[in-house]
Amino acid sequence: MVNVENMVEVRGLTKKYDEKTVIDDISFTVRPGEVLSIIGPSGSGKSTLLRCMNFLEDFQSGNIVVDGEEVGYRVEGSRRRRLPEAVVARHRAEVGMVFQNFNLFAHKTALENITLGPILVRRMTRADADQLAHELLAKVGLSDKAKAYPASLSGGQKQRIGIARSLAMRPKVLLFDEVTSALDPELVGEVLAVMRELTQEGITMLIVTHEMQFAKEVSNDVMFFDAGKIVVRDAPEHIFGHPENERLRSFLHRFHAVNA
């Protein structure tokens, strides 16, 4: 790993769909081992931001740098050149992403879902990948589900498999895209418990979430995102305890009213 002050640097990032700007010239950094939670109303561009960071989405301008390496593009003088697919794939392997809707392969067991990436991308032997997968299944509390197919698992179990799958790639950064929003309320806690444990392990994490109490407890910083812009970023005690921004106060008030 490159010895860098910031694990993630986003500079002047702009993303458009046709003429609609969904990320509007934003810049921020995340230090190694930092947990940054991203909150804001639906449709504000939070998930698109994460997808740009993993280059699952193209972007029109700006730079994303992970561990000292540019993602997606390289700027050479006044020219912006898209990186070759092999380089994009290598970078993508360093940025793990856990999706809202699990994205597990239905025809593969839990174990096979976890081992696929390490074998194909990291060139790990099957024996080593199987051992790693069993260790990660134990870590997420699903040791007994190695041979289970996704159709037989609850939403919370699928999401924990998704987390194990991302961890198996040993990424430098983990992105969580509203991973509890598709779960029944009684299953949310089991997923948050796994994520809470990960925040204690020094993994750099960006978490898009509507779980405000969780964000308050685990984050080094919280970033409030609205209409494609960073409205405010601050320590969780200031964001939730003493919000000075009127737009943030309004968002938190409505959120608490809905969940009262």
LINHU-V132846 format. One record per residue. N is the residue number from 0. SS is DSSP state (A for helix, B for strand, O for the rest). NEAR is the number of other ideal C-beta (glycine too) atoms within 8 Angstrom. D_FIRST is the distance of its C-alpha to the first C-alpha in Angstrom with 1 decimal. Layout:
BEGIN
((N:SS:NEAR:D_FIRST) (N:SS:NEAR:D_FIRST))
END
This chain:
BEGIN
((0:O:4:0.0) (1:O:6:3.8) (2:O:3:6.3) (3:O:8:8.5) (4:O:3:11.8) (5:B:10:12.0) (6:B:13:9.8) (7:B:14:12.9) (8:B:8:15.4) (9:B:13:18.6) (10:B:9:21.1) (11:B:9:24.7) (12:B:16:24.2) (13:B:13:27.5) (14:B:16:28.4) (15:B:9:32.0) (16:B:5:34.0) (17:O:4:36.9) (18:O:4:38.2) (19:B:6:36.8) (20:B:9:33.9) (21:B:10:31.8) (22:B:13:28.9) (23:B:10:30.3) (24:B:9:28.2) (25:B:14:25.8) (26:B:8:22.9) (27:B:10:20.7) (28:B:7:17.3) (29:B:11:15.5) (30:B:9:13.6) (31:O:8:10.9) (32:O:7:13.1) (33:O:11:16.0) (34:B:11:18.7) (35:B:14:20.5) (36:B:16:23.7) (37:B:13:25.5) (38:B:15:29.2) (39:O:10:32.1) (40:O:6:35.0) (41:O:3:34.9) (42:O:4:34.5) (43:O:10:32.7) (44:O:13:29.6) (45:A:12:27.2) (46:A:10:26.5) (47:A:11:26.4) (48:A:15:23.7) (49:A:13:21.4) (50:A:11:22.5) (51:A:16:21.6) (52:A:15:18.1) (53:O:11:17.8) (54:O:12:20.0) (55:O:7:22.8) (56:O:8:24.8) (57:O:7:25.2) (58:O:12:25.6) (59:O:7:27.9) (60:B:8:26.3) (61:B:13:23.4) (62:B:11:19.6) (63:B:16:16.9) (64:B:13:13.3) (65:B:14:10.4) (66:O:11:7.0) (67:O:6:8.9) (68:B:8:10.5) (69:B:10:14.1) (70:O:13:15.5) (71:O:12:18.8) (72:B:10:20.0) (73:B:7:19.4) (74:B:9:21.9) (75:B:6:23.5) (76:O:4:26.2) (77:O:2:28.5) (78:B:6:27.4) (79:B:8:25.1) (80:B:8:24.1) (81:B:5:23.0) (82:O:10:20.1) (83:O:5:21.2) (84:A:5:21.3) (85:A:6:19.0) (86:A:8:16.2) (87:A:12:17.2) (88:A:9:17.2) (89:A:8:13.7) (90:A:14:12.5) (91:A:10:15.0) (92:A:11:13.7) (93:O:10:10.5) (94:B:14:13.2) (95:B:10:15.7) (96:B:13:19.2) (97:B:12:22.2) (98:O:9:25.4) (99:O:8:28.7) (100:O:5:30.7) (101:O:11:28.6) (102:O:5:28.4) (103:O:11:28.8) (104:O:8:30.5) (105:O:7:34.0) (106:O:4:34.9) (107:O:9:32.1) (108:B:9:32.0) (109:A:16:29.5) (110:A:12:28.0) (111:A:9:27.9) (112:A:13:26.4) (113:A:17:23.4) (114:A:15:23.0) (115:A:11:23.5) (116:A:12:19.9) (117:A:15:18.3) (118:A:12:21.1) (119:A:7:21.3) (120:O:9:17.7) (121:O:10:15.6) (122:O:5:18.6) (123:O:10:19.1) (124:O:6:22.6) (125:A:8:25.1) (126:A:6:25.7) (127:A:9:22.1) (128:A:14:21.8) (129:A:10:25.1) (130:A:8:24.2) (131:A:13:21.0) (132:A:15:23.3) (133:A:11:25.9) (134:A:8:23.6) (135:A:12:22.5) (136:A:16:26.1) (137:A:9:27.1) (138:A:10:24.5) (139:O:11:26.0) (140:O:8:29.5) (141:O:13:30.5) (142:A:8:30.8) (143:A:4:34.2) (144:A:11:33.2) (145:O:12:31.3) (146:O:6:34.2) (147:O:9:35.2) (148:B:10:35.1) (149:A:13:34.2) (150:A:5:37.9) (151:A:5:38.7) (152:O:12:36.0) (153:O:6:36.4) (154:A:11:34.4) (155:A:12:32.5) (156:A:10:31.8) (157:A:12:30.6) (158:A:15:28.2) (159:A:14:26.8) (160:A:19:26.4) (161:A:14:24.5) (162:A:15:22.1) (163:A:16:21.7) (164:A:13:21.2) (165:A:12:18.2) (166:A:13:16.7) (167:A:14:17.3) (168:O:12:14.7) (169:O:5:12.0) (170:O:11:10.9) (171:O:9:8.5) (172:B:16:11.9) (173:B:14:15.4) (174:B:15:18.4) (175:B:13:21.9) (176:B:12:24.8) (177:O:12:28.0) (178:O:14:27.6) (179:O:12:30.8) (180:O:7:33.1) (181:O:8:34.4) (182:O:11:35.2) (183:O:7:38.5) (184:A:5:38.5) (185:A:5:38.9) (186:A:12:35.7) (187:A:12:33.5) (188:A:7:33.1) (189:A:10:31.7) (190:A:15:28.7) (191:A:11:28.2) (192:A:8:28.3) (193:A:13:25.3) (194:A:15:23.3) (195:A:11:24.5) (196:A:9:23.1) (197:A:12:19.6) (198:O:10:19.7) (199:O:6:20.1) (200:O:6:16.9) (201:O:5:14.3) (202:O:8:13.3) (203:B:14:13.1) (204:B:14:16.4) (205:B:15:18.8) (206:B:14:22.3) (207:B:14:25.3) (208:O:14:28.2) (209:O:8:31.9) (210:O:9:31.7) (211:A:12:32.3) (212:A:6:32.7) (213:A:12:29.4) (214:A:15:27.6) (215:A:12:29.5) (216:A:8:28.5) (217:A:11:24.8) (218:O:12:23.5) (219:O:6:22.1) (220:B:12:23.5) (221:B:16:25.8) (222:B:12:26.2) (223:B:15:29.7) (224:B:14:29.8) (225:B:11:33.1) (226:O:6:34.4) (227:O:12:31.0) (228:B:9:30.3) (229:B:9:28.6) (230:B:10:31.7) (231:B:11:30.3) (232:B:8:27.1) (233:B:8:27.6) (234:O:8:27.3) (235:A:13:28.9) (236:A:8:31.9) (237:A:10:32.8) (238:A:14:32.2) (239:A:11:34.4) (240:A:6:36.5) (241:O:5:37.4) (242:O:11:36.6) (243:O:6:38.1) (244:O:9:37.6) (245:A:5:40.6) (246:A:9:38.8) (247:A:13:36.4) (248:A:9:39.4) (249:A:8:41.2) (250:A:13:38.4) (251:A:11:38.1) (252:A:8:41.8) (253:A:8:42.3) (254:A:10:39.5) (255:A:9:41.1) (256:A:7:44.5) (257:A:6:43.5) (258:O:5:42.0) (259:O:4:44.7))
END
